[in-house]
Amino acid sequence: MVYRFTLLSDEVDDFLREIQIESTATFLDFNKAILESLSFSDKELTTFFTCSRSWEKEVEITRFEMDTNSEEDSFTMEDTPLDELIEDQKQRLIFIFDQLTDRCLFIELSEIITSKHLDKPVCTKSVGNAPKQTIDFDQESLLKGISTTGTNTGEDFYGDDGFNEDELDAEGFDIEGGSGDVSIDTIDDLY
């Protein structure tokens, strides 16, 4: 039996991959097929999650055994066949390919082909460019505004050297009014 998965990205609008893989293949086999279809290196740590219909993470399938003391089952890619956790058409997965920034692909089981068997996974459809595997952090922006040791409260923190803590209420919002005011109506309009 073969599973046909559709992979989408929230970063690249025209990106789509379809991968067909034997249902008894492992998540590690699927991981390798995905990385190959994206031309990604196999050196980065990746993770799968089974998901609800609303993309809420449920069961994690890790690349390596994690030291967990919980009573929940632990699943590794190498030891877990796809059909152990995936049984129904339209079942969803998240594939995290950049652990540092939690960037991922959204995967759905599009079709179960019962009369077909494959020796190895196949990318049957490839549309658009893949998202970048990792994000390069601009060293200059790190030096200018982001402190790795805590909050940057230097004189340029609020955009000018006239910053006065007394102008802010306990939550850090402007209490004197002015051009920076945000009304409740404006916030409600965002939702």
N, C-alpha and C positions, 0 to 999 in steps of 0.2 A: 504494500500500500504506500502511496506517495502523497506527501503533503505539498501543496503549493502555497507559499507564503508571499504576501505583498508587503514591501517595506517602503515607508514614507518618512520624510524629514520635515520638521517644522522650521528648519533654517533655509531650505532650498525648495522653492515652490514647484519647479518642474522635475524634481527628483522622484524616481520610482525604480524599484528593483523587484523582480519576481524570482524567487528561488524555489526549485522543486528538489525535494529531498526525501529519502526513504523514511517512513514513520519510525522505524526502529533505529535510525541513526542517533547518535548522541548529540547533546547540545554543543559539545566541543566540535563535532563535525559541522554543525550548523554555524557555529562561530567562525570557523575557518572559511566556510563558503561565503558568509557575509563579508568578511574582511577581504577576501579575494575579489568579490564582485565590486568592492569599493576601491580597490587598489590601496588598502590600508596595510600598515606594518602590523605584524603579530606581536610586537614588543610591548604594546600598551595593555593594561589590565582592563578586561571587559566583564560585563555582568548581564544576565538576563533576569527579567521579572515576568512572571505571569501576571495578568491584569484583569480587572473587572471590565465590564462594557464601558465604563466611564474612565478607563485608563488608570484606575487606582492600583498601586502596586500590591501584589499579594505574596507569592512565593518567589524567593530569590534563588537563582542558580548561579553559583560563583565559579570562577575559573579554577580556583584552588580551594582546598579545605580551609575553612576559617575556624579559629579556636573560639567556639561558642559554648557557653555553659547553659544555654537555654534548653528547654525541653522540646522545642520545635525541631522538626526534621531539618537536616542540612543536606543540600543538594549541590553536587559539583557537576560541571559540564561533562567531564570525562566519564563519570559513572551514571549519568542520567539519560536514558533514551527519551527522545521527544515524546513518544506515545505514553510515557509514564505520567506526564503532566499536561499533555495536549491531546484532547479527544474529540472536540467538537469544532465543526466549521464555524468560522467567525470568532474563534477564540483569539485573544489579544496577548501580545508580549511587548515589553519594552527592552531594547538592547542598548545598554549604556556603553558607549565606546570611548568616552573621555571622562574618566572618574573625577578629575580635578574640578571640572565645571559642570558635571552631571548632564552632559550632552548625550542625546540618544536618538535612536530610530524607533518608529512606531511600526509594529508588525502585526499583521492579521492573517490567520489561516483562511485563505480564500477558497480553497477547494481541497477535498480529499478524493484522490483518484484511486479507487480500489482495485482496478484491473491493471495497474502499472507497477513496475519495479525498476529501481535505478541502482547501479553499482556505486555511483558517487553523485553528490549534489550537482545541480546544474542551474546556472543563472539563465532563465529563459526570456527575461525582458530587462533591458537596461536603458532608462531614459534619464537624461540630464546628468549634470555633474554631482558627485557626492559632496557632502559638506566636508570641510577640512577636518582632518582627524584630530588635531589638537589646535588650540588657539595660542598664538605667540603673544605673550604679554609684552607690551611696549615698555621697555626699561625706563624710558623717559617719563611716561605717565606714572609709573610707580614712584619715581623720585619726586615728582611735582605734587601729587595729591593723595596718594595712598600710603599710609604708614603701616608697615608690617608689625610694628610693636605696639600699636594702639591707635587711638583716634588722633588725627592731625588737627590741632587747635591753634596752629600758628596764625600770624596776622593775616594771611591770605585765605584762611579757611572759609570765611563768609564773603570773600570777593573784594574786601577792602580792608585797610588798616584801621578803620573807624569802628570796628566791632566792639560792642559793649554788652557783656553778659546780662546786665540789668534790663536790657531791652527784650529779653526773652522770658517767657513764663517757664514753669517747671518742666514742661515737655519740649522746650526748645522752639516754640512758635512765637512769632512777633506779636506782642500784646499792645503795641502803641498804634497799630493801624499803619496804613501807608500802602505803597504799591505792591507789597508782597502778600497782602491779605488774600486768603482763600475762603470763600463762603461755603456753607454747607450745600447750597444749591449747586455750586460748581463741582464739588466732590460727587454729589448724587448724579450729576450729568455724566460722570465718567463710567457709571455702572449701567 
